[in-house]
Amino acid sequence: MRRGEVHNKGEIGLMDVISEVKKNPDLYKAGGIACFIGIVRGETQQGVPVEKLELEAYEEKVNETLTNICEEIKNKEGIIDVQIHHSLGGFEVGEEVVYVVVAGGHRKELFSALVEAVERYKKEAPIWKAA
């Protein structure tokens, strides 16, 4: 499993990602593991109801982008590991679409890295809603 990649819906779960983080030989330096689970919201930012969501990506580019984000953040002081795994396919409201998991030495660095990873994948990864 790469640090950052896309998967088809149902191929990977949160515990798979956490297990991968726990395999890191430097985990003994960690004081915590934090995660963000992105789910399908039932309405748009404009309040329009959402019944389902279809996500697609330019897979080769998105895997490269997610891996680069993980590697860059992992190199920050106090960060042990960063994993971003995004699912593609059709989703119902409430279904999980992305897992971002970070292991770090201390809370301050850990939560800062988690927020940065989430903000960056949302902005940089070529993943889109299908028409």
N, C-alpha and C positions, 0 to 999 in steps of 0.2 A: 504494500500500500504506500503510495506517495503521500507526502505531507499535505499536498493540496491537489484535489482532483474532483472531477464530476463523475457521477454514477447514475445509472438508471434507477428510477424509483424502486425502493425496497431492497437494493443490493447491499446497503450498509446501514447500520444503526448507531446510535450514540455510544452504546457500550463497545462496539467495534473500534470506534475512534479513541475512546478512553483507554482501551486495552493497548492500542498502538502507542499512545503516549506513555503508558506505564512500562513499555519495553525499552524506553530510552535509558541508556546506561548512566546518564547523569541525573536520573530522577531523584537520587538520594539528596541532591541539592535543593529540591523543590519543597516549598512549604504549603503549596496548594495547587489544585487544578480547578480551573473555572471554565464554564462552557456557556455558549449562546446557542439556543435552538430556535431557528427561524421557522415559523409556521405560516400557512396561508391565512391571511386576514379576511374576514367576511365582508369587508367593504373597502372601497378605494379611499384615498385621502379626501376626495370630494364627497364622500358619503354614498356613492353608488354601490349597491349590493353586488357581491361577488359570489358566484355559485361554484365555480371551479377555475383552475389555473393550469395552463399548459406552458411548460418551460423548455426552451431549447437553448443550445449554445454552439459556438464554434469550438468543438471539444479540444482540438490540439492547442489552440491559443489559450483557452480558458485554463487548461491544466498547467500550462507554462506560467500564466499569470498568477494563479492561486499558489503554485509552488514558490514563485519568486516572492510573493507577499509573505508567505510563511518563513522563508529563509531570511529575509530582511529583518522581520520582527524578532525571529529567534536569535539573531546576533546582538540584540540589545542587552544591556546589563541586567542580570537577574532573571532572564527568560531561558527556560530549559527546553521547551518544545512548543510548537504552534502547528495546529492541524486545521485545515478548512476543507470540508467535504460537502459538496452541493449536489443535490439530486435533480434529475431531469425527467420530464414526462408529464402526465396528467395528475393533478392533485385536487382534492376536495378541501373545503374550508376546515382549518384546524390541523391538517396534515403537515408533517415535518418536511421541510425542503432543504435545510442547511444546518450543519453542525460546525461550530467554531470552538476549538478546545485549546486552552493554553495552560502550560505548567510553568510556574515561576517560583522564585525564592521567597518573595514577599508580596503581600496584598497590593501595595501601591503599584509596583511594576506589573504585576499580574493583571489587574483590572485595566490598567492603561493599555497594555498590549492587546487585551481582548477587545476593547473598544476600537482600537486602531485597526485590528484585523477585520472586524465587522464593517467598519466604515470604508476600508479600502476595497474589500471584495465587492461591496455594493457599487462602488464607483468605477472600479477598474476591470472587473471580470466581464467578458463578453457573453453574458447570459441574458436572454430576453424572453418576454411573454409572447407566445405564438398567437397569431391572429385567428 
